[in-house]
């Protein structure tokens, strides 16, 4: 089946300055939207949807000369870009910088459930100015941009540092006046560029041996089991037995593949489900907390505020 082709992404550069837009996703079998804002030539986009079954792969041409910062927060897909990426796995916690103008990009969602991806598209001239003025240590990137040579810089390991995760989770917490909205989003862009650039400069962790296909399959099975049992997840030992792994291999492989611990994954997914239920209405905060396995609503309240920067009641006001 041929990949679907949604409207050109270059349309994002014609958005009213500083005004957030919500776009219904044109993907069959998925319910969700893209939230987009443009400021100073930069386009911030957050795509969220729930896939009842894997949609048809979709594609588009990267028409504008931009550096795209990508942050995968939920869901898993494989992405290919002409001459640069081939079946690159975007799993939760993966992030990168990509410069590949006029390339054909194809995306293939793996599995079902919640999907969340944040991208920041920075025009080449703006990125060159930022790197030249503030990060001369990344001169190799600046050279590629000024010469028009495509490049990709991958995160050295899956996982988002707490400060970077907080910036992504509070991306849309802007003041109401339009002028302050613009200032807020300009600050967000600078912070995200700074946080990722700092990671590019940091020494990388010890490289682990790559996971073999059988072990990856068992870890994806473990992830699926956890998603089906969020309210009462199995212990690490029980989960390892079900997946035919020893407990050490489960914990190490899970973190290596998904960028988080087994317990951290369960916590994040519980809170994402709680957010979905709260926005859907019809249940109290306490009912949702108990439904998702929290013994005390106050524990749920603290975890939710830490994850999303607001309380459950503030979300539904």
C-alpha positions, 0 to 999 in steps of 0.5 A: 500500500502506498504511503499517505501524503498529508498536506505539505509541512511548509504550510506551517511557516505561513502561520500567524505569528505566535498564535497556536493552531490545532490541525486534525490529523489526516491519518485513518484509524487515528484520533488526534491533532497537531498543535502548531505555533510559529515565532520568528521563522521557527515552527514548534509542533506537537503531534498527539494521537491514539492509534487503534491500529497501525495507520498506513505509512505516511510521507512528505517532502521536507521542502524548507531548509531547516534544522529539525529538532525531534523529541519522541515522547510516546509511541514508536515509529521507523523513519527514513529520509532520502540519503540520510536515514534508513529505517531509523527507530524513534522510540520513547526518549529518542531525540535528534537534530536533522538537516536534510532539505528537499528530502522525501521523509517516510514514517511507519508507526509501530504498534498501537496506543498513544503517540506523542512527538515534538518537533522544532523547525529552525531556519538554517540562518537562525541556527547558524547564528545561534551556533556561531555566537553561542556554541563554537564547539559545534563548528562541524554542524555550522560548516555543514549548514553553511555548505548545505550538506545534510547531517543527523546528530543522534542522542548518545542514548535513549532518555530525556534529562529531567530538565529537557523533559520538563521543557517539553511537557510545559511547552504550551504553558504560555501567557495570554497576551500575544506579545508574551506568547511570542516571547514565551515561545522564543524562550522555549526554542532557545532553551531546547536548542541549549539543552540539546547542544549541551548533550552533544558536547557532553562525553557519551556514556559507555557503549552497550553491545547492540540488542539482537532481534530476539531480545528486542522482540522479548522487550517489546512483548514486555512493554505490551504486557505492561501497557495491558496491566498498568493498574496492577503491573507484574513485578520485574521478576514475573515480567522477566519470566513471562518474556523468557528473560532473566531479570537483569537482562530485562532491566538493562535491555528495557532501559537501553531500548526504551530509555527508561526503567520498567517502573519509570515506564509504568509511571509515565504511561499511567499518568498519560492515561490519567491525563486522557481520562481527565480530559474525557470527563465523566470521572472524578480525580479520585476514581481515576487514581484508584482505577490506575492503581494509586492507593492514595489520591495524594500520591497520584496528585503529586506524581501528576503535577511532577509529570505535567506541571499542573494538578489534575484539577487545574488540567480540567478547569 
